[in-house]
Amino acid sequence: MAATPRTREEQPPVDGGDPSVNVGKPGAEHGKSAARLGADLGLDDDALVGMYRMVALARAIDERMWILNRSGRIPFVISGQGHEGAQVGITWALRRAHDWIAPFYRSIATCLTFGMTARDMMTAQYATANDPSSGGRQMPGHYGHPSHNIVSVSSPVATQILHAVGIALAARIRGTDQVAMTFMGEGSSNQGDVHEGLNFAAIHHLPFVLVVENNGYAISVPATKELALPDVAARASGYGIPGVVVDGADVLACYRASKIAVERARRGEGPTLIEAKVTRLTGHSSDDQQTKYRAAEELTAERARDALPHFREQLRAVGILDDATVARIDAENRVIVDDATTYAEAQPDPDPATALDHVYAEGVEGTF
Ligand SMILES: Cc1ncc(C[n+]2csc(CCOP(=O)(O)OP(=O)(O)O)c2C)c(N)n1
């Protein structure tokens, strides 16, 4: 049997990759001028601070969820910690209230960036009657928001690609100029749905972007047992579309990759596969103990790839953030998270009489 290539160098080139995706590193490329960082991407200082605020808010909400879980207030957490930088950077390139996203269970920062609020997220965790994701009927972490064009998360992984490709097809037929983007892990990218979705979207040049957030594990299964090559993005060439690998700890690199993909999709040139190499800072979920299958040294090394401190230092290095601004953002985020927690805790549960609503078709005789 032929040896399987294991390293990036041994791989065939990933079609369409942009060699300049490492933008945003402070220093030689950008100098110390605050005005220059992000300028080539059309991002001003306010936008950069807004992106940082969003990464920090997603982390603060996520950390609160774990505290609430461990203190018995909410039943289940599936975390986005380690994914936030990629999620904010990538989602930032979409047009809110116009484009569509089909998120997955780690898409906390994605959903916040696309319009959901901390209260929306927390009511989903508490499964309250007024939770916009499902009125307390979905599993926690299965976010959705019809008025923000956020499709409800499905529990079977990867099905969201079919929903998003269908939305992209509808957008094409209706001529709405909308782009549909979906998100999943690298393990999920092995599902048959992904082949069907990418093949169809590529053939028809649909306005669609697939984002694979590769955190190296599918629950306890490491990437080496999920993929026979290092990059999911390499598969894109099999569909005749660009595949881009991007460092998920580099928010601006993620934004750039997404901006290119979204503009291409909107121009009618078809889909792109973006693979963001992220990290999973927590267990798979609150029901998982990752120290059983990950060495302490590996977990320490993962912390060094955390986008939150990286982005903060990047903005600090060019003078866009200072200690006072960071402290102010942290304090504001604490208020938002406290408010969301108190609010969600006080909301009523759904009425048990509605438990079967939307489960069976109503008014249809003889179909079951
Ligand atoms: C079709 C299907 N098979 C299995 C599962 C159980 N399951 C839930 S999450 C998960 C791991 C997914 O890993 P990955 O796509 O890499 O995403 P990650 O959770 O690591 O972000 C599995 C196997 C499922 N939900 N749906």
The ligand as a Tripos MOL2 file, in Angstrom:
@<TRIPOS>MOLECULE
LIG
   26    27     1     0     0
SMALL
NO_CHARGES

@<TRIPOS>ATOM
      1 C1        -24.5620   11.7150   12.2910 C.3       1 LIG1
      2 C2        -24.0080   11.8020   13.6890 C.ar      1 LIG1
      3 N1        -23.1020   10.9020   14.1050 N.ar      1 LIG1
      4 C3        -22.5760   10.9920   15.3560 C.ar      1 LIG1
      5 C4        -22.9850   11.9840   16.1930 C.ar      1 LIG1
      6 C5        -22.4080   12.0920   17.5880 C.3       1 LIG1
      7 N2        -21.4630   13.2130   17.6350 N.ar      1 LIG1
      8 C6        -21.8080   14.4400   18.1000 C.ar      1 LIG1
      9 S1        -20.5530   15.5280   18.0260 S.2       1 LIG1
     10 C7        -19.5160   14.3900   17.3560 C.ar      1 LIG1
     11 C8        -18.0750   14.7380   17.0460 C.3       1 LIG1
     12 C9        -17.9720   15.7140   15.9480 C.3       1 LIG1
     13 O1        -16.6160   16.0720   15.8090 O.3       1 LIG1
     14 P1        -16.1790   17.2810   14.9080 P.3       1 LIG1
     15 O2        -17.0250   17.3490   13.7080 O.co2     1 LIG1
     16 O3        -14.7230   17.1880   14.6910 O.co2     1 LIG1
     17 O4        -16.5560   18.5580   15.7600 O.3       1 LIG1
     18 P2        -16.0790   19.0050   17.2010 P.3       1 LIG1
     19 O5        -17.1420   18.5450   18.1600 O.co2     1 LIG1
     20 O6        -14.7470   18.4210   17.4530 O.co2     1 LIG1
     21 O7        -16.0250   20.4810   17.1290 O.co2     1 LIG1
     22 C10       -20.1540   13.1650   17.1950 C.ar      1 LIG1
     23 C11       -19.5180   11.9470   16.6510 C.3       1 LIG1
     24 C12       -23.9480   12.9030   15.7200 C.ar      1 LIG1
     25 N3        -24.3730   13.9260   16.4850 N.pl3     1 LIG1
     26 N4        -24.4340   12.8100   14.4680 N.ar      1 LIG1
@<TRIPOS>BOND
     1     1     2 1
     2     2     3 ar
     3     2    26 ar
     4     3     4 ar
     5     4     5 ar
     6     5     6 1
     7     5    24 ar
     8     6     7 1
     9     7     8 ar
    10     7    22 ar
    11     8     9 ar
    12     9    10 ar
    13    10    11 1
    14    10    22 ar
    15    11    12 1
    16    12    13 1
    17    13    14 1
    18    14    15 2
    19    14    16 1
    20    14    17 1
    21    17    18 1
    22    18    19 2
    23    18    20 1
    24    18    21 1
    25    22    23 1
    26    24    25 1
    27    24    26 ar
@<TRIPOS>SUBSTRUCTURE
     1 LIG1         1 GROUP 0 **** ****
